[in-house]
Amino acid sequence: MTAPEPTFPPTQAPQPTTGGRQGYLRIATEEAFATPEILKLWLGLLDDPTFDDPGFRSLWSFYGTATAERPRFVLQSLQDLGEGRLAAMDKAGIDRAILSLTSPGAQPLRKDIAKQQATLANDQLAQACKRHPDRFSGLTAVAPQDPEYSAREIERGKNELGFHGVIINSHTQGEYLDDPKFWPIFEAAQALDTPIYLHPNTAPKNFIQPMLEAGLDGAIWGFAVETGTHLLRLITKGVFDRFPRLKMVVGHLGEALPFWMYRLDYMHGATVRSGRYEAMKPIECRPSEYLKRNVWVTTSGMAWAPAIMFCRDVLGPDRVLYAMDYPYEYLVDEVRWQDDLPLTTAEKKQFYQTNAETVFGLPKGDA
């Protein structure tokens, strides 16, 4: 089965190829996989009448049981850590994929099962990276339900499995990482200088209903709202003051926060001065400064030149990285469009290759 490709205006760019002949390698930084074991558990949750997560049900009743071409392609491709995925990368000119356990990961599961599944996913991903060391790199999956386990798994992921970061699929059963009980995760990530990729999840049940009623709960809008809110909570609750060297990577061009930086700074300052909310205390920097200091954004699902160039302008060219969002979004023309960005070859190399090598600590490529 091949990915369905929508019809868009034609591009004059050539078919992308791997190997760096254009002057840079393409490293895709938000590429999803799932183990058969965790998929079975997720589908089992759909059959459990006591499992009360309408966002999860909306998302995985579609990808897990729908018969249309796109969800079938996604479900099949998530489980492929071999030749099918490599062929898709070759077709799109992707030299290396940074792979991570897809949303919601182990996070909706019971704590003991979640730890088992995160460990299993990490072991399976490590084997895939070992089989294809020049094409695959990995991020460590965790079970935030047990922060101490997660901290140990982050250390194992880096020191034993050779992974280059951590994947956390936003909230864990409605709880957000600004709660101090989760801070062992941040302590481990900062100490090991390993970035955390904060990936979207469907919003929790006390947040999702207006979006769900309009069909806006998923990638079209709800993911950005939920994950942007999560990142903003980390900023305004002072997490980056406590962990100033923490590296956070966020997809979809920062889940809209870069476009709000002026208003975030203005209204945050005004709200703190007003004393309106007990939860909003003074922090050391303006919100925009944390976005420029602690956050990197990727272009997953956002292959739109004006938005990419805006983020490069307001965050800095060293803060914007390429991502595809395979297999949820797989369109070869999106690679062509980003090849056509109004950048020099050296700037494209930074965008596609060296920013990822720097942030994730990848081996340096030859292009």
C-alpha positions in Angstrom: 0.0 0.0 0.0 1.3 3.5 -0.8 0.4 6.7 0.9 -2.4 8.7 -0.8 -1.1 12.0 -2.1 -3.5 14.9 -2.4 -3.5 17.1 -5.5 -1.6 20.4 -5.1 -0.2 22.9 -7.5 2.8 21.4 -9.3 6.3 22.2 -8.3 9.3 22.6 -10.6 11.7 21.1 -8.1 13.2 17.7 -9.0 12.5 14.4 -7.4 14.3 14.5 -4.0 17.2 12.0 -3.6 19.2 10.8 -0.6 23.0 11.2 -0.4 23.4 14.9 -0.1 24.1 15.8 -3.8 22.1 19.0 -3.3 24.6 20.1 -0.6 22.8 18.8 2.5 21.4 15.7 4.0 17.7 15.7 5.0 17.1 14.6 8.6 13.4 14.2 9.5 13.0 14.8 13.2 9.3 13.8 14.1 8.8 10.4 12.6 6.4 8.0 14.3 6.4 4.2 15.0 4.3 1.9 17.2 4.8 -1.6 18.5 2.2 -4.3 17.7 2.0 -4.9 21.5 1.0 -1.3 22.3 -1.4 -1.1 19.4 -3.2 -4.2 20.8 -3.5 -2.5 24.2 -4.8 0.7 22.7 -7.5 -1.2 20.7 -8.3 -3.0 23.9 -9.0 0.3 25.6 -11.6 1.0 23.0 -13.5 -2.1 24.1 -13.3 -1.1 27.8 -16.5 0.7 28.8 -14.8 2.2 31.9 -12.0 3.9 29.9 -13.2 7.5 29.8 -11.0 9.4 27.4 -13.1 10.8 24.5 -10.1 12.2 22.7 -8.3 8.8 22.6 -11.5 7.2 21.4 -11.9 9.7 18.6 -8.3 9.3 17.4 -7.7 5.6 17.8 -11.1 4.4 16.7 -10.2 6.1 13.4 -6.6 4.9 13.0 -7.1 1.6 14.7 -10.3 0.4 13.0 -11.2 2.5 10.0 -11.0 0.9 6.6 -10.3 4.0 4.5 -7.0 4.1 2.6 -5.2 6.7 4.8 -5.8 5.2 8.2 -4.9 1.7 6.9 -1.6 3.2 5.5 -0.8 4.9 8.8 -1.5 1.8 10.9 0.6 -0.4 8.6 3.4 2.1 8.3 3.7 2.8 12.1 4.7 -0.9 12.6 7.3 -0.9 9.8 10.8 -0.4 11.1 12.3 -2.0 8.0 12.2 -2.0 4.2 8.8 -0.3 3.7 9.8 2.7 5.8 13.3 2.9 4.2 11.6 2.8 0.7 9.3 5.7 1.7 12.4 7.7 3.0 14.2 7.0 -0.2 11.3 8.2 -2.3 11.2 11.5 -0.4 14.9 12.0 -0.2 15.1 11.5 3.6 18.5 10.4 4.7 17.8 9.9 8.4 14.7 9.6 10.5 14.5 10.3 14.2 11.9 7.8 15.3 9.7 8.1 18.4 6.8 6.1 19.9 3.6 7.7 18.5 0.9 9.4 20.5 -0.3 8.7 23.1 2.6 6.3 23.8 2.4 4.4 27.2 0.7 7.4 28.8 -3.0 6.2 28.9 -2.0 2.8 30.4 -2.0 1.6 34.0 1.4 2.4 35.5 2.9 -1.1 35.7 1.8 -1.8 32.1 3.0 1.6 30.9 6.5 0.9 32.2 6.6 -2.5 30.5 5.4 -1.1 27.2 7.8 1.9 27.2 10.7 -0.4 27.9 9.6 -2.8 25.2 9.2 0.0 22.7 12.7 1.3 23.5 14.2 -2.2 23.1 12.5 -2.7 19.7 13.5 0.7 18.5 17.1 0.2 19.6 17.2 -3.0 17.5 15.9 -1.2 14.5 18.5 1.6 14.9 21.2 -1.1 15.2 20.1 -2.7 12.0 20.0 0.6 10.1 22.5 2.9 12.0 22.9 5.2 9.0 19.2 5.8 8.6 17.4 5.5 11.9 18.0 7.3 15.3 15.7 7.0 18.3 14.0 8.9 21.1 13.4 7.3 24.5 9.8 6.6 25.4 8.9 7.0 29.0 5.9 6.4 31.4 5.4 9.7 33.2 3.0 7.9 35.6 6.3 6.8 37.3 8.7 9.8 37.1 11.6 7.9 38.8 11.3 5.0 36.3 11.1 7.6 33.5 14.3 9.2 34.7 16.1 5.9 34.8 14.8 5.0 31.4 16.1 8.3 30.0 19.5 7.4 31.3 19.3 3.9 29.8 18.1 5.3 26.5 21.1 7.6 26.2 23.9 5.5 27.8 22.9 2.0 26.8 20.6 2.2 23.8 22.3 5.1 22.0 19.2 7.3 21.8 19.3 11.0 21.2 16.4 12.4 23.1 13.1 11.7 24.9 9.5 11.6 23.5 6.6 12.7 25.7 3.2 12.7 24.2 2.0 15.8 26.1 -0.4 15.3 29.0 -0.6 12.0 31.0 -4.2 11.2 31.8 -5.0 14.9 32.1 -1.9 15.8 34.1 0.8 18.2 32.8 4.5 18.3 33.4 4.6 21.5 35.3 3.5 19.5 38.3 6.6 19.1 40.5 6.0 15.4 40.8 7.2 15.0 37.2 10.4 17.0 37.7 12.6 13.9 38.0 12.1 13.6 34.3 13.4 17.2 33.7 16.3 16.6 36.1 17.4 13.6 34.2 17.0 15.2 30.8 18.9 18.4 31.8 21.7 16.4 33.5 22.2 14.2 30.4 21.8 17.1 28.0 19.2 15.2 26.1 16.3 17.1 24.5 12.6 16.3 25.2 10.3 16.2 22.2 6.9 17.4 23.4 4.5 15.8 21.0 0.8 16.4 20.7 -1.9 14.3 22.4 -5.6 14.6 22.1 -6.9 17.0 24.8 -8.2 15.5 28.0 -11.9 15.2 28.6 -12.2 18.5 30.6 -10.7 20.4 27.6 -11.8 18.6 24.4 -15.6 18.8 24.1 -16.1 22.0 22.0 -13.4 20.8 19.6 -14.8 17.3 19.5 -18.3 18.5 18.7 -16.9 20.3 15.6 -14.5 17.7 14.4 -11.5 19.9 15.4 -10.0 17.7 18.1 -7.1 16.2 16.1 -4.3 17.5 13.9 -6.4 20.1 12.2 -6.5 22.2 15.4 -6.9 20.4 18.7 -3.3 19.0 18.8 -1.8 22.5 18.5 -4.2 24.0 21.1 -3.5 21.2 23.7 0.3 21.0 23.2 0.8 24.8 22.9 -1.1 25.1 26.2 1.2 22.5 27.7 4.4 24.3 26.6 3.0 27.6 27.8 2.2 26.1 31.2 5.8 25.0 31.5 6.9 28.6 30.7 4.6 30.5 32.9 4.9 28.1 35.9 8.6 28.7 36.0 9.9 25.2 34.8 12.6 26.8 32.7 13.8 28.9 35.6 14.3 25.8 37.6 15.8 23.9 34.7 17.5 26.6 32.6 19.5 24.2 30.4 16.5 22.0 29.6 16.0 21.5 25.8 12.5 21.2 24.5 11.6 20.4 20.9 8.1 21.1 19.6 6.6 20.2 16.3 4.2 21.9 13.9 6.3 25.1 14.0 5.9 25.5 17.8 2.1 24.7 18.0 1.4 28.4 17.1 3.2 30.0 20.0 5.9 31.8 17.9 3.0 33.7 16.2 1.8 34.9 19.6 5.0 36.0 21.2 4.3 39.7 21.3 0.9 39.1 22.9 2.2 36.5 25.3 4.8 38.9 26.6 2.4 41.8 26.9 -0.5 39.9 28.5 1.7 37.8 30.8 3.3 40.9 32.2 -0.1 42.6 32.7 -1.6 39.5 34.3 1.3 39.1 36.8 1.1 42.7 37.8 -2.7 42.4 38.3 -2.3 39.5 40.8 -5.4 38.0 39.2 -4.3 34.4 39.3 -2.6 32.6 42.2 -1.0 30.2 39.6 0.7 33.0 37.6 3.7 34.3 39.5 6.7 36.4 38.2 9.2 34.5 36.1 12.8 35.5 35.3 12.3 36.2 31.6 9.5 37.1 29.2 7.7 34.1 27.7 9.3 34.9 24.3 12.8 34.6 25.7 12.2 31.1 26.9 11.0 30.2 23.4 14.3 31.5 22.0 16.4 30.0 24.7 14.9 26.6 25.6 12.8 25.6 22.6 13.4 24.4 19.1 10.6 23.9 16.6 10.2 21.5 13.7 8.2 21.8 10.5 6.3 18.6 10.9 3.0 18.9 8.9 3.7 22.6 8.2 5.4 22.8 4.9 4.4 26.4 4.2 7.2 28.7 3.4 5.8 32.0 4.9 5.3 30.3 8.3 8.8 28.6 8.2 10.5 31.8 7.3 8.6 33.7 10.0 9.8 31.2 12.7 13.3 31.5 11.4 13.1 35.2 11.7 11.6 35.5 15.2 13.2 32.4 16.9 16.5 32.4 15.0 17.6 30.1 12.1 19.3 27.7 14.5 15.9 27.0 16.2 14.0 25.7 13.2 14.4 22.0 12.1 13.0 19.9 9.3 10.4 17.2 10.0 8.0 15.3 7.9 5.5 13.7 10.4 5.6 10.3 8.7 3.4 8.3 8.4 0.6 10.7 9.3 1.7 13.2 6.7 3.6 11.8 3.7 3.7 13.9 0.7 6.9 14.0 -1.4 6.0 17.5 -2.8 6.3 18.9 0.7 10.0 18.0 0.6 10.2 19.8 -2.8 8.5 22.9 -1.4 11.0 23.1 1.5 13.9 22.5 -0.9 12.5 25.6 -2.7 12.7 27.8 0.4 14.4 31.2 -0.3 17.6 30.1 1.5 21.2 29.6 0.4 22.5 26.1 0.2 24.4 26.7 3.5 21.2 27.9 5.2 19.3 24.8 3.8 22.0 22.6 5.2 21.5 24.2 8.6 17.7 23.8 8.4 17.7 20.2 7.1 20.8 18.8 8.7 23.1 20.6 11.1 20.5 22.0 13.5 19.2 18.4 14.1 22.8 17.1 14.5 23.5 19.8 17.1 20.2 19.6 19.1 20.0 15.8 19.1 23.7 15.1 19.3 23.7 13.1 16.1 26.8 11.9 14.2 27.9 14.5 11.7 27.0 13.8 8.1 29.2 14.2 5.1 27.1 16.5 2.9 
